[in-house]
Amino acid sequence: MADQRKCENDSVPALRFEGFSDPWEQRAFCELVERRNSFSDDKGLPRVEYEDIVSGQGTLNNDVFSKNDKRGGIAFEPNDVLYGKLRPYLRNWLNPQFRGIALGDFWVLNPISVNSSFLFTLIRTSAFERVANESTGTKMPRADWQNVSSAEFAAPVSGEEQQRIGALFAKLDSLITLHQRKVDKLKTVKQSLLEKMFPREGESVPEIRFEGFTDPWEQRKFKELALIERGGSPRPIDAFITDDPNGLNWVKIGDAPEMGRYITSTEERIRPEGLSKTRRVCPGDLVLSNSMSFGRPYIMAVEGCIHDGWLLTRDESGSFDKQYLCHMLGTPTMLRQYRALASGSAVNNLNKELVGNAVVPIPAYVEQKSIGLFFDAIDSLITLHQRELEILKNLKQACLEKMFV
C-alpha cells in the first residue's frame, strides 16, 4: 500500500493500494445505491431480523435457513446490503450472499454504481455513521433516509480499487470472526470443565480428574480455613485520593483485568492516613467482587487497599494452592451455593457470611496444583486469542479511518 498526504484540492485517502492515484469522487449516497422496497412473503426464503445479526460484526448468529417464519418483509438479493435504520448506533448490518426477506426496520441497499463489498465497508465508516446517527425520534431513533440519501461520500472511480478495498475488509472481517469463534469456543470449553472438574453439591469426587488421583475430596466450610473480610472506604474518598507515589494502591473494580486473574496495578492511590478506614490487601491475597452477578476472584500481585465492593479472602490455614483457590471460588457450583444460602433474604450481593458458610472442596495439594495450572493454561490461551482479536479490530478501525476520505 502507498501512504499519501491528503491535499486540499484532492479527494484521496491517506492510505491506499499502490497503482491508484486518481482523486476519489464525491457522490450523493442515492447515486451509489438503490433502496429496495419490494414486499415479499415468499415462504421459501429465509427471514433475517435484528436479533439474527451480531451487532457490529455483520455476521449471523442464528440459522436463518431453518427458521419457521412466514412473515413478509422487504426482499433482498445476494450482494445487497442490509442496514438497520432503527437505532443505527446498534450497528446491525449484513452483506448477505443469499436471497431472503428482511424483517423489521432495515434499509435494503442495492449497489448500482459501486462495488457491493465496498458499499458494505462504506456504511461502517465514521463518516457514514455520523450522518446515519443524526436520527429522528427520541425513544426509538431511526436514521433519516432523506439526510442519508442526499449526503455525499467519496468513492474511488476505479471499480478495481473499490473491489480491492472491499476484499481487504472482507478478509479482516473473516479473521476477526475466526478469532472470535476461537475465544467463544475456549470460554465454552472452560465453563464446561469448571462444572466437571469440581465435585457437584453433595458429592466428594469430580466427574473428570487427572490420572493418578482417586481419593475423595475433603469438604469444609470456607470460614473454617480462610480469613474473609469486607473492604471499606475512607469518607469522603475524594479527600484521600493522592498523586503521591508513596500513596497506597486503591483497588477498584475497574482495575481488575478483563483477561487474566492478577491485579497488577491501580489507577488511583489514597493517602496512608486513610488506611484505618479501609482494608489492606497483600500480594497473594484473593479479592472477590461482592456482586453476586459478577463474583469473579482475582489474585493480588501488588499491595493495596480495597473498598466495600470487594471481599478479601486470605488462606491463613495454608490449605490451598492460590491458582486452584482462585478458579474454585468462581465455579458455577460455588455461585449456586451463594445464591442458595441467600435464598429467602433480601441479600443481592455477596458478603462474608455467604462466602464463609459456603462448603469448599479440597483435594490433595498436588491435585490442586494440577487443576490450577490447567485452568491457568486455558486462561492464557483465551487471553492470547483475545489479544489477537483486539489487534485485528484495531487494525480494521485504523484502516477504516485511513483508507476512506
N, C-alpha and C positions, 0 to 999 in steps of 0.2 A: 504494500500500500504506500501511497505517497502522502506526505504531510504538507498541506498547503495553508498559507495565510489567507484569511478571508478579506478580500478587498472591498472597499466601499462601493465600487461600481460593478463588482461581480457578485453573482449569487452562487457561491461554491462552498462546499463543506470544508471543514478543517482537515478532514481525513477522508481519502477516497482511494479506490483502486488505481494502480498505475495504468496509463494509457488513456485516461479520461481527463480532459482539461476544459471542456466546454462549460460555460455557466449553466446552472440549472434554471428552469423556467418557473416563474410564479404562476400558478394556475388556481382558479376557483375550485373548491372541492367538487362542486357539481359538474365540473368539466372532466374530472377524473373518474367519477363513478356514476352509476345509475342506481337509484334506490328502488328496489323491487317492492311491489305491493300486491302481488298476485296471491289471492287466498286459495288455500288448498286443504281438503280434508281426505286426501288420498290415504286409504287405510294401509297401504303397503309401504309407506315411507316412515322412517324413524322421526321421532319428535325430539327437539332439543329445547330445553328451558334453562333458566338461570342456574338452578342447583346442579345441573349436569356438567357445568363448566368450572374448572379450577380457577378461581379468581386470580388474575394477574399472570397466569401461565398459558392460557389459550389452549388447554388440553381438556379432554373429557374425563370425568371421574366416575361416570356411570355408563353402563352398556345401553346406549340409546336404541340399539337394534333389537333388543329383547323386551323393550317396554311395551306393555299392552295399553297404549294410549290412543284414543280415537279422536281427540280434539283437533280442530282445524286451526291453521295459522298461515304465516307467510312462507311460501315455497322458496327454497334456495337450491342452487346448483353447485356442483363441485367448483372450488376456487372462488366462490362468493365469500364475502367476509361478513360475519355476524358481529354486530356491535350493540352491547347492552346500553340502551339510552336511558333506562331507569336507573337512577343513582349511578351515573357513569364513573364516579370515583371508585366503585366496586370493581371495575376493570374486568367485565365479562365479555371477552372477545373470543372468536373462533374462526379459523380458516378451514372449513370442512372440505374433505376430499370425497364427499358423497352427496347424493341428493337427499333432501329432507324437508322438514317443516319446522320453522322457528315459532315457538310458543311464547307469548308474553311480549314485553317491551323491547324488542330488538329492531334495529335497522338492519336490513339485508342489503348489502352493498355489492353491486355487480361492477367490477372494474372494467371501464370501457376504453380508457386511453392510458392505462398504467398497468404494470405487471401485478398480478394478484399477490404474490409474496411481498412485493414492495409496498403495496397498499396495506397489507396486514402489519407491516413494520411501521409504516407511517402513522397509523392510528394509535400506536403505542409511544410515540414521541411526546416530549413535554410540550412542544408547540401545539400539537393536536389536542392534548389533554387540557391545556389552558382554555381553548375555545369550547370544547365539549363540556367542561365543568362549569362554564358560565350558564348553569342550568336554570330552568324555570321551576317554580314551585318550591315550597319550604319543607313540608313533611315528606313529600315524595318527589324530589327533584328529578327532572328529566332534561337531557341535552336538547337544545333547541335546534331543529333542523334548519330553520331559516338562517340562524347565525353560522352554523357549521357549513352548510352548503355554499354560502357566499364567501366564507373565509378563504384566503389564499394560502397555498402551501407550495413550497419549492419541490420540484421533481426533476430528475435527470431527463434530458431529451432522449438520450440513448436507451433503447429497450434493453440492451445488453448490460448496461450499468445498473439499471433497475433490477434485472434478473440476478446479477451477482450480489447486490446488496441484500435482496430478499433471501437468496440461498445462504448467505453468511449467517443471517439471523435465524433462519430455519435450522441451521447446524447448531448454533448456540442454544436454541430452544431445545433441540433434541438432547444435547449433552446435559443441560440443566435438568430436563425431565429424567434422564437416566440416573443422574446422581441423586435426585430427589427420591426416586424409587428405591435406590440402594439404602438411603438413610431411613426411609419409611419401613423397608423390609427388616433392616437391622433392629430398629426400635420394636417392631412387632415380635421378632425372634427373642429379643431381650425380655420383653414383657411376659412372653410365654414361659421362658426359663425362670424368671423370678417367681412364677407360680409353681413350677415343677421342681425346682432345686431347693425349695424350703418346705418344711412339713406344713400340711394343712392344719387347721384348727382341730385339736383333739388327737392328732397323730404325732408320732415320735420319729418318723423317718420320712425323707422326701421321696417323691416319685422317681426322680433322676438324681444320681450322685456319682462321684468319681469312683473308679475301681479301687479296691483295697480298703474301702470304708464300709463297715457293716453295723457298727454299734449304734444303738438308738441315741437320739439327741436328748440332752437334758432340757427340761422346761422350767423356767424360773420367772418370777415377776421382775420386771426390769429394775424397779426401785430397790430391790434387794442387792443389786450388783453395781449400780451406777448412781452417781450424783446427777440429779435433774433439777435445774433451776431456771426460772424465768428471767429474761433480761429486764432492764429498766432504763429510764431516761432521766437525765437531769433536766429541770424545767426552769425557765424556757430554754429549749435546746439551742435556739439561735444564739443565746448569750454564751454558750460554751463552745461553739464551733470556732476553730482556730486554724490559721495557716502556718502556725509554728511547727517546724519539722519534729520538734520534741513532743508534740501532742500525741494523744492516744488514738489509734485507728478506730474510727466509728463505723461499725459494720451495719450496713443497711441491706435490705432485701435486694436492691439493685446491684450490690457488689457481688452477689452470687453469680457465678459464670453460667451462661446458657449451656455451655458444653463443659464437661468435666465435673469433678467433685471437690476441688480445692479452692478455698477463698485465699487469694494471694495478695490482695491489695484492697484499699478502700479509697473512695473519692474524697471523704472528709475525715477530719480529726477533731477531737474535743480536748479542751484544757484538762490537765491532770486533776484539778480540784473537782471535776465532775465525776470522778471515779466512784466516790461513795454513794452516788445515786444511780449507778448502773451496774453491769455485771462484766467482770473481766473474763476474757477467754484467752487461752494459750494455744500455741501450736500443738496439734494432735487432738485438741478437743473437737467434739462434734457439735454443730449447731443445727437446729431443726426449726424451720418456719412453723409458727403456730397456727397457720391457716390450714384447716383440715382438707381443703381442696388442693392445697399446694403440698405441704408436708414433706418436702424433699430435704434429706440430710446433706450436710457439707462438712468437710474436714478443714479445720482452720490451719493455714500454713503460716499465719502471722499472728502476733499478739494484738489484742484489741478489746473493744467493749461492745456489747450487744444491747439493743433496745428491747422493749417488751413485745416486739413482733417475732422474737427468737426465743427458743428454749436451748439452754446449754445441757449437753449430756456428756459427762466425764466418766470414763471407765476406771473408777477407783479400785475395783477389785482385781483388775488385770485379767479379766475373763475373756476379753475379745481381741481379735485382730481388727485393727482400725478399719481397713477396707471392707472386711466382712460386715462389721457393725454398721458401717455407712450404707451398704447396699441392703442389709437386712431390715433396717428401720424404715426403709421406703418401699418394702414389698407390698403387693396387694393384700397379703394376709394381715400384715400389721395395720394397714389403713382400715381394713374391715373391722379389726379389733377396736380401733379407736372409735369408729362410728357406733359399734355395738355397745361399748362402755358409755358412750354419750347418749344412748337411746333414752327417750323419755325426758330428757332435760333440755334446758334452753342453751346448752353449750354448742356454739358454732365453730369454735376454734380449739386447737389442741391446748392442753395445759399440763402442768407437771403431774397432776393426779391421773389423768387419762394415760399419758405415756408411761408413768411409773407403774400403773396397775396392769399394763399390757404384759402378756406372757411372751417371753422371747425364747427362741430355740437356740441351743448352744451345743454344737458339735465339738469334737476334739479340736484343739487349736490348729493342728496341722491341716485338718479338713477345712477349717475356717480360712486358713491362708490360701488354700487352693481355690476356694469359692471366691474370695476377694480378688485374687489375681485374675481369675477367669472373667469376672464382670468388669474389672478394670480394662481388660483387653478388649472387650466388646465396646466399652465406652470410648476407648482410644480409636477404634475402627469407625464408630459413629462420628466422632469428632473429626477424623481425617476426611471422611466423605462430606461432612457438613462444611468444613473449611474449603474444600474443592468446589462445593456448590456455591458458597459465598463468593469465591474468586470469579467463578463463571458469571454470576449475577452482576457483580461489579463491572466485569469486562463488558458485558452486554449493555449495561447502563451507560458506561463511558462511550461505547460505540454509538449508541442512540444519540448521545449529545454531540459527538464529533462528526458523525457521518451524515447528519442532516443539517440543513440550513435553518 
